[in-house]
Structure formats: structure tokens, C-alpha cells
Amino acid sequence: MIFKSIRSSLAAYTSVAILLACTAIIAVSLSVYGQLYLDAVEQDVEHMSEHMAGDLSEIFVNETIDSIVLTETLQELERYDNLRFAAVLDTKFESLESFLADDSFDVNTLPDLLEANKFKLGMQHTDCGLLALSVIGDTAQPRGYLVVITDIATPLGQSKRLLLQRVVPIAIVIILLIIFLSSWQNYRMLLPLKQLAEFARRIKTTNDYSIKLDISGKREVKALSEEISSMVTTIGEESSKNKAHTEKLKQQQQAMEQLANYDLLTGLPNRISFLSAAAKVLANIDKNTDNPALLSCDLDGFKAINDLHGHAVGDKLLIEVSQRLKNLMQPADVVSRIGADEFLILLVAPRNNEQSLASAQAVADALSAPFHINEWEINIGASIGIASAKNSDYEVSQLISNADIAMFRAKLSGNHTYAVFERDMMSANKRRLDIANAIPNALKLKEFDLFYQAKVNKRRKVVGFEALLRWDSQELGTIPPDEFIPIAEQSGRMTIITHWVINKVCEDLYKFQYEYGDKIVVALNLSAYDLKEPDLIDVIKNAFKKHNINPKSIEFEVTESAFLDNFEQANQFFDQLAKLGSSVALDDFGTGYSSLSYLTKIKFNTLKIDKQFIDDIGISKRTTLVTKTIIDMAKNLNLSVCAEGVETEQQMEFLVQMNCEQLQGYYFSKPQPIELLLEISLD
């Protein structure tokens, strides 16, 4: 009886011990599992936040922040599970844009959350979930902040419940089996239970779930050993999966950091990485002796290389350019690719302008040398702007801005050259910004106008006109076309001007035809940027329909360089114009690429000889011969010929003798408003 009582007590104590052991294992496993899960989620959220902050840094580079771009960028976070809320804050922690992924999240609690966590950067656990606060831009000079709040309690609870669902049934079986066996063989179970307790202690101490449980004894003891081993194996497998997932997240983080900081094609640092490196350089120099310089390089004619040889050749060219730049620089210098064909080079060592100029000249010489790619010999060059840290107040953003302004001046001076930033360039840059910003309002105020220059035939009879754009601004005064048109193109405002010109020409056409006859043709100019607009043909069709225009009465003039900048797209556009019935003239022939091979590929009707050839007729034998050759070549290609810039009787007689169909220049008529032209007869 006593033995039975002891046995019952032992069975009870054994059952309790086993139950406690199993509970301890499960509790430890859940604790370890939960901590690993939290670590993985924190790393994922931290990486996501930093990567998004990096993307937002590029948006904050601009002076005007587009709220639509901010919203679209934040909406990219929608693919992340358990996201509750994200917002972009300014430097005062005021919300600029936000994205609410969880309707249950109270947006009004955000200020209190930030205040409660003392605006700490990094990861914070709050009542609303895991809060990640990342700086946008440089930590020393933030442009704003990104806050991301993620629900961590719900997925962690679900994960733990899933683990319990797999482990608890096995534990129940073990406990029931032990209770059954303990009623008649408790004394043989004492040793195995001791071994089991030791086994549980080792797991708890080492967190090593690969330890094998080997308990000798009868069949029931062996079964118990196997069941416990199975349970531990299951827990170990889940733990291994979580570790593998964590390792995968680390690898993905490293890959994303590579993508976020380096150009995928060339391997050079990108804009974000460059900004960080330049900030460190400027922060650690001796301003009394050191004066780093920045070279802003933009390749000349790269778009034409892509169009003529394909993007594969263009990519290889960029790789070769990157390699040449790296070979030229010192180890401490920073070479970065920040755009399609734009490079920034931070010269750390130079202390005076002469050293910077020597480096710029070396870059210009290196990029002017031929590149041999896929059996092609490719010649390009670069426009280079130079700015010193001292003249930029040792500020990275100002340094880049100054170098870009100088680079733009170099492009205006002609390709394959460099320019050094000077203070007076700031006023020129401000005027460019003023002109660009004034264009939309100028159209509303009707400040733009069209002047027309007559085209005559060999008998001096007016056969057409060319529309020339003029701008008399109330605020900025008279602005010449060669100043405002390049600015309009570079600022993306050329499209609205071209649309206005097309409709204005169609509106004026009937006045010319009423005065000069139905066969009068009015020409208007299209820029390289116009040829990139996919809807331009629809704009033209709608204008023709609105004003009841015969398409044959309108001619579109495109320069040789503008055409070759969009070769395939331009030819498709000209096909559409031909089907519509309008003609195309190749303007300024001989001043662009001047390759005769292009003439067999360009689909146009009229070749316009540039004024520089007409000026030297009768003065330079070589130019006269070239002009005659151009006219003969055009005739053999069944093209009409128009000579522009005719200013003397001698020039006119030569061109008439050469059977040039159309003549245009001051000798016949200057560009004038339509009201004056309708009063003048050139016959």
C-alpha cells in the first residue's frame, strides 16, 4: 500500500516534472523564436526605411518638392506586410505627405509618439508598433525625416501560435504517455527523468537544438525519448528556418545597399553615395590649406551614339568612360555617375585653380580620344564645369550647383571644352531661371508673337513664309529667340510654346493665302525636344481640323542635329506627316553632323542651305564650290533647295543660276509681323 502510495506520488511528481520540463522547453523556444523574429523584422524595417529615405533624398535635392512624387514614393511601401503608417516629415517634424496602410491607426497620435520617443533616429518599440525614424539626406544637414510604423505584435503572435500548434500535440502525447507509464513503472523512470531534466537544461543553456536525446530503458522509455527528440527536432527546424530567413534578409540588405549606393552599370558611386563621400571630405579638410574641386562632366553627343549604334554600344561606352576617368584620378578622389551621361569627379588633392584646370584638361583629352567598341570607332567629348570648395563655402550642394552652372556655360561655349565657375555666372543662371519660370505666364499674357520672313522663287515671287518666334516680356524686356528657346527646351517648356506656334500659324495662314494665293506654304520650326513628344502628331491634326487647314500648306523645318538626336522617332514622325500631306525641310544643312550618309536615311522634302555658305559666295572659291555641290546633290536626290541668308544681288544671281528653287533673306524681306507683310508686295 505504501509502495503504491509512493508510486502514485512518484507518478504525480514525475508527471509534474515532465510537464514543467516540456513547458520550459516550449517557453524557452518561444522566447528564442520570438527574439529572432523581432530581430529579423527590425532589420527588415530598418533596411526598408533607410532605402526609402535614400530614394526620398533625390526628391529633396530639388528646391520645389513635388507632393505627387512623394505620395507615389510612399505608396511603394504598400507591398510590405504589416505596415500601419508612413509619413515624410520636414526638418521641424511637420508632416509633408503620409500613407495610411492600416485604417485602425490613429494618425493624430503621431506627434505624441514622436514626442514620447524624443525624436530618436532608428528603431523604437511603441504602443502602436515598431517605429522607425530615418533622416532624409545627410545626418549633419537633414532635409527631412521618414517615419514608418509597423505592426509587430500581430504577426509575432500568429507566428508563435503556429509554432505552438505544431509542438503542443507532440507534448500532449508525451505527457499522456508518461502519466500512463508512471502508474506501474515509476521507479524505472527516475533515471530517464533525470536525463530528461539534464537534456532540458542543456537546451536552455546552449540554445542548441541539435543535441540528441538518448535514454536507455524499456520500450515506453525509449518511445518517450523518441517523442521528445522529435519535439526538439521540430523546434530546431523552425529555429533553423528563422536563422536562414535572417541570413537571407542580411544578404538582401547588402545587395540593396549596393544598389542604393552604386551605379549598376559602371560600379561607380551614385548620387547618394557621392553626397555622403563629399560631405565627409569637406568636413575633414583644413580650410586654411585645402581647396578640393569638383568637375561636373556631361558627355557630348551621347544620345546620338545610342540612337545610331544601339543602347548596348552606349552601355559599353559608359563603362569605358568610367574606366578612363578612374584611371586618371588619384585614389582619394571620388568619381561618380549621377545620370545617363553625367559624371561628378571630386578632386580632393588640388589646392589651386591651376591644378584643377590641369585635371579638367586631362579629362577632356581622355574623353576626346577615340573609343573602340564592337569594331566601331566612336568619338565623343565632354563639357566640363569646374568649381572649388572655397568658392562654394565648403557646402556640398552649393559645390554641385556651381559646377553644374559652369558646365552649362561650357556647353554654351561649344562642346569638348571646360569652364570655371565665376560669381557672375550666378546672375546668368538666375536670368535663365527667371526666363523659364516666365514662359507659362507669357503665353497667358500673349507676350509671344510670330514674325514671318518671305521665301521667293527665281522670279522673286513670294511662294511662302517662315514663322519666327519673338518674345517681348513685360517683366524681362525683349528676349531674343537664341536665348529663350534653349532655356525652354532644357526646362521642359518647349512643348507648350510649340503647341501655341502650330495653332497661331494655322490661324494666320488664311490671311497669307488670301493675299498671295492658295499655293502659299508657311513653314514653322520644330526642336529636338518637340520630336520626343509622342502626341505631337495629334496636336497637329487637331490644329488642322480646327482651322480647316490643307496640310500641304504647312511645312515643318527641323535642324540636322535635332533630327539625329531622335533618329528613329523623328523618321516615324515624318512618315506620319507625309501621310497627312505636310512637307519637311532639313534646316541649317552643313552645320550639324554633316554626314552625307544620313541623307539616304532622312525622310524630308526640302534641303535648306545655311547662311554661312551663302555669305561666302563669290568671296571664297571653296565655299562657292561647296554650295554648288550641295545644290547639285539635292537635285540628284529629287529634293527641293532653299537658300537662307541671301543679302546681296550677287548671291541671288548665283543661286538663280544654280537653279535654286527658293530664296530667303534680308535682300528680299526681313522678318516682320503679319500686319506689315500683308501691306508689302515683293513682286
C-alpha positions in Angstrom: 0.0 0.0 0.0 2.8 2.3 1.0 4.6 1.3 -2.1 1.6 2.1 -4.2 1.2 5.4 -2.4 4.9 6.2 -3.1 4.4 5.0 -6.6 1.4 7.3 -7.0 3.3 10.1 -5.5 6.2 9.4 -7.7 3.9 9.2 -10.7 2.4 12.5 -9.8 5.7 14.2 -9.1 7.1 12.7 -12.3 4.1 13.9 -14.3 4.5 17.4 -12.9 8.3 17.3 -13.6 7.8 16.2 -17.2 5.1 18.8 -17.6 7.3 21.5 -16.2 10.2 20.3 -18.4 8.1 20.4 -21.6 6.7 23.8 -20.6 10.2 25.1 -20.0 11.4 23.9 -23.4 8.4 25.4 -25.1 8.7 28.6 -23.2 12.4 28.9 -24.0 11.8 28.0 -27.6 9.0 30.6 -27.9 11.3 33.2 -26.2 14.2 32.5 -28.5 12.0 32.2 -31.5 10.2 35.5 -30.7 13.5 37.3 -30.2 14.9 36.0 -33.5 11.7 37.0 -35.2 11.8 40.5 -33.7 15.5 40.9 -34.8 14.6 39.9 -38.3 11.6 42.2 -38.5 13.6 45.1 -37.0 16.4 44.6 -39.6 13.9 44.4 -42.4 12.0 47.5 -41.3 15.3 49.4 -40.7 16.6 48.5 -44.2 13.3 49.4 -45.8 13.2 52.8 -44.0 16.8 53.6 -44.9 16.3 52.6 -48.5 13.1 54.7 -48.8 14.9 57.6 -47.1 17.6 57.3 -49.8 15.1 57.4 -52.6 13.5 60.5 -51.0 16.9 62.2 -50.8 16.9 62.5 -54.5 13.5 64.2 -54.5 14.6 66.6 -51.7 17.5 67.7 -53.9 15.1 69.8 -55.9 14.1 73.2 -54.5 10.4 72.5 -55.1 9.2 69.2 -53.7 6.5 67.6 -55.8 3.9 66.2 -53.4 2.6 63.8 -56.1 6.1 62.2 -56.3 6.3 62.0 -52.5 2.9 60.2 -52.4 3.9 57.8 -55.2 7.1 57.0 -53.4 5.4 56.4 -50.1 2.8 54.1 -51.9 5.7 51.8 -52.8 5.6 50.7 -49.2 2.2 49.2 -49.7 3.8 45.9 -50.7 5.3 45.5 -47.2 3.2 43.3 -44.9 2.0 44.6 -41.5 2.8 48.3 -42.4 0.5 50.6 -40.5 1.6 54.1 -41.3 4.4 56.0 -43.1 5.0 59.8 -43.4 7.5 62.2 -44.7 8.3 65.0 -42.2 10.1 68.3 -42.7 13.0 69.3 -40.5 10.5 70.6 -37.9 8.9 67.2 -37.8 5.7 68.5 -39.5 4.1 66.1 -41.9 4.5 66.7 -45.7 2.9 63.6 -47.0 1.7 60.4 -45.4 0.5 56.9 -46.3 -2.1 55.1 -44.1 -2.0 51.4 -44.7 -3.9 50.4 -41.5 -7.3 52.1 -41.0 -7.2 51.4 -37.3 -4.1 53.5 -36.8 -4.9 57.0 -35.4 -2.8 59.5 -37.4 -3.4 62.1 -34.7 -1.3 60.1 -32.3 1.9 60.6 -34.4 3.0 63.9 -32.8 2.6 62.3 -29.3 4.5 59.2 -30.5 7.4 61.3 -31.8 7.4 63.4 -28.6 7.3 60.4 -26.4 10.3 58.9 -28.1 12.2 62.2 -28.1 12.6 62.2 -31.9 15.2 59.5 -31.7 16.5 58.2 -35.0 16.4 54.5 -35.5 14.1 51.8 -34.2 11.7 52.3 -31.2 9.1 50.0 -29.8 5.8 51.9 -29.1 2.3 51.0 -28.1 1.3 51.4 -31.8 4.0 49.1 -33.1 7.6 49.3 -34.2 8.5 52.9 -35.1 11.4 53.6 -37.5 12.6 57.2 -37.8 15.2 57.8 -40.6 16.9 61.0 -41.8 16.4 62.1 -45.4 19.7 63.5 -46.8 22.9 64.0 -44.7 22.6 63.4 -41.0 24.5 66.6 -40.3 22.2 68.6 -42.5 18.9 66.7 -42.8 16.4 67.7 -45.5 13.6 65.9 -43.7 12.6 62.7 -41.9 10.8 59.5 -42.8 8.7 57.8 -40.1 7.4 54.2 -40.6 5.2 52.4 -38.1 4.9 48.6 -38.4 2.6 46.2 -36.6 4.8 43.7 -34.9 2.6 42.2 -32.2 0.0 40.7 -34.5 2.5 38.8 -36.8 4.6 37.7 -33.9 1.5 36.3 -32.1 0.4 34.5 -35.3 3.9 33.0 -35.7 4.0 31.8 -32.1 0.6 30.3 -32.4 1.7 28.4 -35.5 4.7 27.1 -33.6 2.6 26.0 -30.7 0.1 24.2 -33.0 2.9 22.1 -34.2 4.6 21.5 -30.9 1.7 21.2 -28.4 0.2 18.0 -29.8 3.5 16.2 -29.6 3.9 17.5 -26.0 0.4 16.3 -25.0 1.2 12.8 -26.4 4.4 12.7 -24.4 2.7 13.8 -21.2 -0.1 11.3 -21.5 2.3 8.5 -22.2 4.4 9.4 -19.2 1.3 9.5 -16.9 0.3 6.1 -18.2 3.7 4.6 -17.7 4.4 6.2 -14.4 1.5 4.3 -12.7 3.4 1.0 -12.8 7.0 1.7 -13.6 7.9 4.9 -11.8 11.0 3.5 -10.3 12.5 2.8 -13.8 11.5 6.3 -14.9 13.5 8.2 -12.3 16.8 7.9 -14.2 15.3 8.8 -17.6 13.6 11.8 -16.0 16.9 12.9 -14.6 18.4 12.6 -18.0 15.5 14.4 -19.5 15.9 17.3 -17.0 19.6 17.5 -17.9 18.6 17.5 -21.5 16.2 20.4 -21.0 18.8 22.3 -19.0 21.4 21.9 -21.8 19.0 23.2 -24.4 18.0 26.1 -22.2 21.7 26.9 -21.6 23.1 26.4 -25.1 20.0 27.0 -27.3 21.4 24.1 -29.3 18.5 22.1 -30.7 20.8 19.7 -32.5 21.6 17.8 -29.2 20.3 14.3 -29.4 18.3 12.6 -26.6 19.4 9.0 -26.0 17.8 7.4 -22.9 18.1 3.7 -22.3 15.3 1.7 -20.8 12.1 -0.2 -21.6 10.0 0.3 -24.7 8.0 3.1 -23.1 11.1 5.0 -22.0 12.5 4.6 -25.5 9.3 5.9 -27.0 9.3 8.9 -24.7 12.9 9.6 -25.7 12.0 9.5 -29.4 8.9 11.7 -28.9 10.9 14.3 -27.0 13.7 14.1 -29.6 11.0 14.7 -32.3 9.7 17.7 -30.5 13.1 19.2 -30.0 13.9 18.4 -33.7 10.8 20.3 -34.8 11.7 23.3 -32.7 15.3 23.1 -34.0 14.0 23.0 -37.6 11.8 26.1 -37.0 14.7 27.9 -35.4 17.0 26.9 -38.4 14.4 28.2 -40.8 14.3 31.5 -38.9 18.0 31.8 -38.9 18.1 31.0 -42.6 15.5 33.7 -43.2 17.5 36.2 -41.1 20.6 35.4 -43.2 18.7 35.8 -46.4 17.5 39.2 -45.1 21.1 40.2 -44.4 22.2 39.2 -47.9 19.3 41.1 -49.4 20.2 44.1 -47.3 23.7 44.0 -48.6 22.5 43.7 -52.2 20.1 46.6 -51.7 22.8 48.7 -50.1 24.9 48.0 -53.2 22.1 49.1 -55.5 21.3 52.1 -53.3 24.8 53.4 -53.3 26.5 52.3 -56.6 25.6 52.6 -60.2 24.7 49.1 -61.5 26.3 49.6 -64.9 29.7 51.1 -64.1 30.1 50.2 -60.5 30.8 53.9 -59.7 29.2 55.6 -56.6 25.8 57.1 -57.4 24.5 60.5 -56.4 23.5 59.4 -52.8 26.9 57.8 -52.2 28.7 60.7 -53.7 26.9 63.2 -51.5 27.9 61.2 -48.4 31.5 60.9 -49.5 31.8 64.6 -50.5 30.3 65.7 -47.2 32.9 63.6 -45.3 35.8 65.0 -47.4 34.7 68.6 -46.8 34.1 68.0 -43.1 37.6 66.7 -42.5 39.8 69.1 -44.6 41.9 72.0 -43.4 40.1 75.0 -44.8 43.3 77.1 -44.5 45.3 75.0 -46.8 43.0 72.6 -48.7 40.6 73.5 -51.5 39.0 70.4 -53.2 37.5 71.0 -56.6 34.5 69.4 -58.3 34.3 68.5 -62.0 30.8 68.2 -63.5 31.1 66.3 -66.8 28.4 65.8 -69.4 29.1 63.7 -72.5 28.5 65.5 -75.8 26.5 63.6 -78.4 25.8 60.5 -76.3 22.2 60.4 -77.3 23.2 60.2 -80.9 25.5 57.3 -80.1 22.6 55.4 -78.5 20.3 56.1 -81.5 22.9 55.2 -84.2 24.6 52.2 -82.6 22.1 51.0 -80.0 22.0 51.0 -76.2 24.3 48.0 -75.9 27.1 50.0 -77.5 26.1 53.0 -75.4 26.4 51.0 -72.2 29.8 49.7 -73.2 30.8 53.3 -74.0 29.8 54.4 -70.5 31.8 51.6 -68.9 34.9 52.7 -70.9 34.3 56.3 -70.0 34.1 55.3 -66.3 37.3 53.3 -66.6 39.2 56.2 -68.2 38.0 58.6 -65.5 39.1 56.2 -62.7 42.5 55.7 -64.3 43.1 59.5 -64.4 42.2 60.2 -60.8 44.1 59.7 -57.5 43.0 57.0 -55.0 41.5 59.7 -52.7 39.4 61.3 -55.5 35.7 60.4 -55.8 34.4 59.5 -59.3 30.6 59.2 -59.5 28.0 58.6 -62.2 24.8 60.6 -61.3 22.8 60.3 -64.6 22.7 58.7 -68.0 25.8 60.5 -69.3 26.6 62.8 -66.3 29.6 62.3 -64.0 30.9 64.1 -60.9 34.6 64.0 -60.0 35.7 65.3 -56.6 39.3 66.2 -56.7 40.5 66.0 -53.1 44.1 67.0 -53.6 44.1 70.3 -55.7 44.8 73.4 -53.7 44.8 76.0 -56.5 43.0 76.6 -59.8 45.9 75.6 -62.0 45.8 72.0 -60.6 42.1 71.8 -61.1 42.4 73.1 -64.7 45.1 70.6 -65.4 42.8 67.8 -64.2 39.9 69.1 -66.3 42.1 69.3 -69.4 43.3 65.7 -68.7 39.7 64.5 -68.5 38.8 66.4 -71.7 41.7 64.9 -73.6 41.0 61.4 -72.3 37.3 61.5 -73.4 38.1 63.1 -76.8 40.4 60.2 -77.7 38.5 57.6 -79.9 36.7 54.7 -78.2 36.8 51.3 -80.0 33.6 49.3 -79.2 32.3 46.3 -81.2 34.6 47.2 -84.1 33.2 50.8 -84.1 35.4 53.8 -83.6 33.3 56.2 -81.6 34.3 59.8 -81.0 32.7 61.8 -78.2 33.8 64.5 -75.8 32.6 66.2 -72.7 31.6 69.6 -71.5 33.1 70.2 -68.0 32.3 72.6 -65.3 34.8 73.3 -62.5 34.0 74.7 -59.1 36.2 75.0 -56.0 35.1 74.2 -52.4 36.3 77.5 -51.2 34.2 79.5 -53.6 31.2 77.2 -52.6 31.5 77.9 -48.9 32.6 74.3 -48.5 28.9 73.2 -48.9 28.3 70.1 -51.0 25.0 71.2 -52.5 26.5 74.6 -53.4 29.6 73.0 -54.8 27.5 70.8 -57.1 25.3 73.7 -58.2 28.3 75.8 -59.0 29.9 73.1 -61.1 26.7 72.5 -63.0 26.4 76.2 -63.8 29.9 76.2 -65.1 29.2 73.0 -67.1 26.2 74.7 -68.7 28.4 77.7 -69.6 30.9 75.3 -71.2 28.1 73.8 -73.3 27.0 77.2 -74.5 30.6 77.9 -75.4 30.8 74.8 -77.6 31.3 71.1 -77.0 34.5 69.5 -75.8 35.6 72.3 -73.5 35.5 73.3 -69.9 34.6 76.4 -67.9 35.5 77.6 -64.4 32.7 78.8 -62.1 32.6 82.5 -61.5 30.3 84.6 -59.4 28.8 86.4 -62.4 27.5 83.1 -63.7 25.0 83.2 -60.8 23.3 86.2 -62.3 23.2 84.5 -65.7 21.8 81.3 -64.1 19.2 83.4 -62.3 18.1 85.0 -65.6 17.8 81.5 -67.1 15.5 80.5 -64.2 13.5 83.8 -64.5 13.0 83.2 -68.2 12.0 79.6 -67.7 9.5 80.5 -65.0 8.1 83.3 -67.0 7.2 81.2 -70.1 3.8 79.9 -69.0 2.6 83.3 -67.8 3.9 84.9 -71.0 1.6 82.7 -73.1 -1.3 83.7 -70.9 -0.4 87.4 -71.3 0.0 87.0 -75.1 3.6 88.2 -74.9 4.7 85.8 -77.7 4.3 86.8 -81.3 5.2 85.4 -84.7 7.2 87.3 -87.3 7.3 86.0 -90.8 10.1 86.1 -93.4 9.2 85.7 -97.0 10.5 83.0 -99.3 10.7 83.8 -103.1 11.3 81.9 -106.2 13.7 82.6 -109.0 11.4 85.3 -110.3 11.2 86.9 -106.9 7.6 85.9 -106.5 6.6 85.1 -102.9 5.9 81.4 -102.6 6.0 81.0 -98.8 6.9 82.3 -95.4 8.9 81.1 -92.4 7.4 81.7 -88.9 9.9 83.0 -86.4 9.1 83.3 -82.7 9.5 86.6 -80.8 9.0 87.4 -77.2 8.6 90.9 -75.7 8.2 90.3 -72.0 6.6 93.0 -69.7 8.9 92.0 -66.9 12.2 91.0 -68.6 12.0 93.1 -71.8 12.7 91.8 -75.3 14.3 88.3 -75.1 15.9 87.0 -78.3 15.0 83.5 -79.6 18.5 82.2 -79.3 18.3 82.9 -75.6 14.9 81.8 -74.6 14.4 78.8 -76.9 17.4 76.7 -75.4 16.1 77.6 -72.0 12.6 76.5 -72.9 13.9 73.2 -74.2 16.0 72.5 -71.2 13.3 73.4 -68.7 10.7 71.2 -70.5 8.5 74.2 -71.5 9.2 74.0 -75.2 6.1 71.8 -75.8 3.6 74.4 -74.7 5.3 77.0 -76.9 5.3 74.7 -79.9 1.6 74.0 -79.5 0.9 77.7 -79.5 3.0 78.3 -82.6 1.3 75.5 -84.5 -2.2 76.9 -83.8 -1.0 80.5 -84.4 0.4 79.6 -87.8 -2.8 77.8 -88.8 -4.7 80.9 -87.7 -2.6 83.2 -89.8 -2.4 81.0 -92.8 -5.7 82.0 -94.4 -4.6 85.7 -94.3 -1.4 84.9 -96.4 -3.4 82.8 -98.8 -6.0 85.5 -99.3 -3.2 88.0 -100.2 -0.7 85.7 -102.0 -2.8 82.8 -103.3 -3.7 79.3 -102.1 -0.3 77.8 -103.0 1.5 79.8 -100.3 3.3 77.5 -97.8 4.1 78.6 -94.3 7.0 76.9 -92.5 7.4 76.5 -88.8 10.4 75.1 -86.8 10.4 72.1 -84.5 13.1 71.4 -81.9 14.7 68.1 -80.9 12.5 68.2 -77.8 9.4 68.5 -79.9 10.3 65.3 -81.8 10.3 63.4 -78.5 6.6 64.3 -77.8 4.5 61.2 -78.7 1.3 63.2 -79.0 2.7 66.0 -81.3 1.1 64.5 -84.5 -2.3 64.5 -82.8 -1.8 68.2 -81.8 -1.0 69.0 -85.5 -4.1 67.0 -86.7 -6.4 68.8 -84.3 -5.0 72.2 -85.3 -5.5 71.5 -89.0 -9.0 70.3 -88.3 -9.9 73.3 -86.0 -8.7 75.9 -88.6 -9.7 73.9 -91.7 -6.1 73.8 -93.0 -4.8 71.9 -96.1 -1.8 70.0 -94.7 0.1 70.8 -97.9 0.1 74.5 -96.9 2.3 73.8 -93.8 6.0 72.8 -93.8 7.9 71.7 -90.8 11.6 72.7 -90.5 13.9 70.6 -88.4 17.7 71.1 -87.9 20.1 68.3 -88.8 21.3 68.0 -85.2 17.7 67.9 -83.8 16.8 65.1 -86.3 19.8 63.0 -85.5 19.2 63.4 -81.8 15.9 61.4 -82.3 16.7 59.5 -85.4 14.2 56.6 -85.4 11.5 58.6 -83.6 11.9 61.5 -86.0 11.6 59.3 -89.1 8.4 57.8 -87.8 7.0 61.2 -87.1 7.9 62.4 -90.6 6.2 59.3 -92.1 3.1 60.4 -90.2 3.5 64.0 -91.6 3.9 62.6 -95.1 0.7 60.6 -94.8 -1.0 63.7 -93.5 0.2 65.7 -96.6 2.7 68.1 -95.0 6.3 68.5 -96.1 9.5 68.5 -94.1 12.6 70.7 -94.6 16.1 69.9 -93.2 17.2 73.2 -91.8 20.8 74.6 -91.4 22.3 71.8 -93.5 26.0 71.6 -93.2 26.3 73.0 -89.7 25.5 69.8 -87.7 26.9 66.3 -88.2 27.3 66.9 -92.0 27.5 63.3 -92.9 26.2 62.6 -96.4 25.3 59.0 -95.4 22.4 60.5 -93.3 20.7 61.9 -96.4 19.8 58.5 -97.6 18.1 57.7 -94.3 16.3 61.0 -93.6 12.8 61.3 -95.0 12.5 65.0 -95.9 11.4 67.1 -98.9 13.5 70.3 -98.9 17.1 71.0 -98.0 17.9 74.4 -96.6 21.4 75.7 -97.2 22.7 77.5 -94.1 23.6 81.2 -94.2 27.3 80.6 -93.5 27.6 79.1 -97.0 25.7 81.9 -98.7 27.8 84.6 -97.0 31.0 83.5 -98.8 29.5 83.1 -102.3 31.8 85.0 -104.7 34.3 85.5 -101.9 35.6 82.0 -101.2 36.1 79.7 -104.1 35.9 76.7 -101.9 32.7 77.8 -100.2 31.2 78.7 -103.6 32.1 75.2 -104.9 30.7 73.5 -101.8 27.4 75.5 -102.2 27.1 74.5 -105.9 27.8 70.8 -104.9 25.1 70.9 -102.2 22.6 72.2 -104.7 23.6 69.6 -107.4 23.4 66.8 -104.8 20.0 67.8 -103.6 18.7 67.9 -107.2 20.1 64.4 -107.8 18.2 63.3 -104.7 15.0 64.9 -106.0 15.0 67.4 -103.2 13.9 71.0 -103.3 16.5 73.6 -102.3 16.0 76.7 -100.3 18.9 79.1 -99.6 18.6 81.2 -96.5 20.5 84.4 -95.6 20.5 85.9 -99.1 21.6 89.5 -98.7 23.2 90.7 -102.0 22.4 90.8 -105.7 25.5 88.7 -106.4 24.3 85.9 -104.1 20.9 85.9 -105.6 22.2 85.7 -109.2 24.5 82.8 -108.4 21.7 80.9 -106.7 19.3 81.5 -109.5 21.9 80.4 -112.0 22.3 77.2 -109.9 18.6 76.6 -110.2 17.9 77.1 -106.5 14.0 77.0 -106.2 13.6 79.2 -103.1 15.5 82.1 -101.7 15.2 83.7 -98.3 17.0 86.6 -96.7 17.2 90.3 -95.9 17.7 91.1 -99.6 14.0 90.3 -100.1 12.4 90.8 -96.7 13.3 91.0 -93.0 11.1 89.0 -90.5 8.1 91.2 -89.8 4.7 91.0 -88.2 2.0 89.6 -90.4 0.2 93.0 -90.5 3.2 94.7 -92.2 3.8 91.8 -94.6 0.2 91.9 -95.9 0.8 95.6 -96.9 4.1 94.8 -98.8 4.2 93.4 -102.3 7.5 91.8 -103.3 6.6 91.1 -106.9 
